[in-house]
Amino acid sequence: MSNAETTLLYVLSTLAQTCAALAAFLGAVGIFRLQVLRERHAALEREVRGWALEATRHDYWLMPMEEVLTRIKQSEKDGNTSPYLQKFKDARARWESFPDQIARNRDALLVFESWNLLVIVASLVGFNYVRPWAGAPWLSWALWFVAVLTALFTVGLVWVWTRGAENVSEVRVRAASDPREFEA
């Protein structure tokens, strides 16, 4: 076996191992992230129900969300001018936008995992073609392409996960400093 073939074996093996480690670690972090997002969505639903209770003095805890939203809309049409209606609307807007954030995170994780699995499979299949590929002029460019794309997918995934994190903390700080929060 020539030096070029041995080097290619090491490169293919390293690619497969690195992508497997990335897929496992970021896959676990991604699943945890999705779980946290679902828990935040549930907490926002509880907040929406709580503001609905404050705005109308009716208990909304056991009915479907569609019914809660319909009843609040009807309450507004009937002339309810509670100061808590705006807080209800703000919480509802955050609650309604959350499924998009969950979908973005899920889709980014699926693209990342698919890319890593593709690289792993290509590396393993590449073991069968070591002799013809060793020293091929296109191989160096292909390896650069795979390495750069893998890095970009990793950075992209982290960007999707962290995008909007600052906005969440700003909303919490703003809400906590709102003097109306302490009204009885």
Buried (B, 14 or more C-beta within 10 A) or exposed (E): EEEBBEEBBEBBBEBBEBBBEBBEEBBEBBEEBBEEBEEBBEEBBEBBBBBBBBBBEEEBEEBEBEEBBEBBEEBBEEEBEBEBBEBBBBBBEBBEEBEEBBEBBBEBBEBBBEBBEEBBEBBEEBEEEBEEBBBEEEBEEEBEEBBEEBEEBBEEBBEBBEEEEEEEEEEEEEEEEEEEEEEE
